[in-house]
Amino acid sequence: MVSIDELKDLLNKTDVESCKNQCPMVNIADYLVTILQNPMNGLSSEAHSDHHDWIQLQINRERKKQERRQKIIDGVKQQVIGWTIISFIGSILSGIGYWAYKFYSHLK
């Protein structure tokens, strides 16, 4: 992780020096450091609270979607397992019935 001072030094050593004369900001590195230190700079507490509420709403919405998907997947799994068991039992009974038919028809 890069510290704020390292970032400031890096920005001052790069092409920012040549850009300072052309840009309206006095010191781009200081400006970026200020933004990075306080990302909520210029944002009212009400807007900040609204952002948190919106993010929480999105998290809750995604959780509900995931729960619905999981219920559907669980229901499908139960149906597949149930019909597999029924098919297996049916095939065994069908085999027994066929064997019994062949055995008793041969005795006649």
C-alpha positions in Angstrom: 0.0 0.0 0.0 1.3 3.4 -0.9 1.3 6.1 1.7 0.1 9.6 1.1 3.6 11.0 1.2 5.0 8.5 -1.2 2.1 9.3 -3.6 2.8 13.0 -3.3 6.5 12.4 -4.0 5.7 10.2 -7.0 3.3 12.8 -8.4 5.9 15.6 -7.9 8.6 13.6 -9.7 6.5 12.7 -12.8 5.1 14.8 -15.6 3.0 16.8 -13.2 5.8 19.4 -12.9 5.4 20.3 -16.5 1.6 20.3 -16.3 1.5 22.7 -13.3 2.1 25.8 -15.4 -0.7 24.9 -17.8 -3.3 23.7 -15.2 -5.4 26.1 -13.2 -4.5 24.4 -10.0 -1.5 25.6 -8.1 -0.2 22.2 -7.0 -1.9 19.1 -8.5 -0.1 16.8 -6.0 -1.4 18.7 -3.0 -4.9 18.7 -4.5 -4.9 14.9 -5.1 -3.5 14.3 -1.6 -6.4 16.4 -0.2 -8.9 14.4 -2.1 -7.4 11.0 -1.1 -7.2 12.1 2.6 -10.9 13.1 2.7 -13.0 11.5 -0.1 -16.2 13.0 1.4 -14.8 16.5 1.0 -17.7 18.8 -0.1 -20.4 16.3 0.6 -23.0 17.2 3.2 -23.8 14.9 6.0 -27.3 14.4 4.7 -26.0 13.3 1.3 -23.5 11.1 3.0 -26.3 9.5 5.0 -28.4 9.1 1.8 -25.5 7.3 0.2 -25.2 4.9 3.1 -29.0 4.2 3.0 -28.9 3.6 -0.8 -25.9 1.2 -0.4 -27.7 -0.7 2.4 -30.9 -0.9 0.2 -28.8 -2.4 -2.6 -27.2 -4.9 -0.3 -30.6 -5.9 1.1 -32.0 -6.2 -2.5 -29.2 -8.5 -3.5 -29.6 -10.6 -0.4 -33.3 -11.1 -1.2 -32.4 -12.1 -4.8 -29.9 -14.6 -3.5 -32.4 -16.1 -1.0 -35.0 -16.5 -3.8 -32.4 -18.1 -6.1 -31.3 -20.4 -3.3 -35.0 -21.4 -2.6 -35.5 -22.2 -6.3 -32.3 -24.2 -6.5 -33.2 -26.1 -3.3 -36.6 -26.9 -4.6 -35.2 -28.2 -7.9 -32.7 -30.3 -6.1 -35.4 -31.9 -4.0 -37.6 -32.6 -7.0 -34.7 -34.2 -8.9 -33.7 -36.3 -6.0 -37.3 -37.3 -5.4 -37.9 -38.3 -9.0 -34.6 -40.2 -9.1 -35.6 -42.3 -6.1 -39.1 -42.9 -7.6 -37.6 -43.9 -11.0 -35.1 -46.2 -9.3 -37.8 -47.9 -7.2 -40.0 -48.1 -10.3 -37.3 -49.7 -12.3 -36.6 -52.3 -9.6 -40.3 -53.1 -9.3 -40.6 -53.3 -13.1 -37.7 -55.7 -13.2 -39.3 -57.8 -10.4 -42.6 -57.8 -12.2 -41.0 -58.8 -15.5 -39.1 -61.6 -13.8 -42.2 -62.8 -12.0 -44.2 -62.8 -15.3 -41.5 -64.8 -17.1 -41.1 -67.2 -14.2 -44.9 -67.9 -13.8 -45.7 -67.9 -17.5 -43.0 -70.6 -18.0 -44.6 -72.7 -15.3 -48.0 -72.9 -17.1 
